[in-house]
Structure formats: C-alpha cells, structure tokens
C-alpha cells in the first residue's frame, strides 16, 4: 500500500522529472529524515531510481517503469 506522502513524492517527481531531496522536503513540508525514509521505500519497490551521490543526488521515476504498474500502485 502506498501512503499519501509517497503518493505526493511520486507526483512531484513525475511533474518535475529529476528532483533533489531538498526540493522534495521543502515542497512537501517534511523533514529530511522522514523524506529519506519514504524515498527508501519507493526505491525498494523499484518505483524510483537514484542518480548521483551525496548532495548532488537526484531521484526520478524508474525509466522502465510500466505505466500501468505506476497507476495501479499510485491510485489503487
């Protein structure tokens, strides 16, 4: 099951493409620790991929993500 916060993360990333954690944290109004906890779960479910390391890291939707799978996870 996907939480409201994870849904909002996915929607922001879908809208903006690649996004840094700082922007996600500000846009969602949540702390970095809480954000990274949610991002880890999305990475574990293969919905996101991480690009880069450290302060330059960005997240984006998995490039080979099946659109039907995305819709099912996001809206079911």
Buried (B, 14 or more C-beta within 10 A) or exposed (E): EBEEBBBBBBEBBEEBEEBBBEEBBEBBEBEEEEBBEBBEBBBEEEBBBEEEEEEEEBBBBBEEBEEEEBEEBBEE
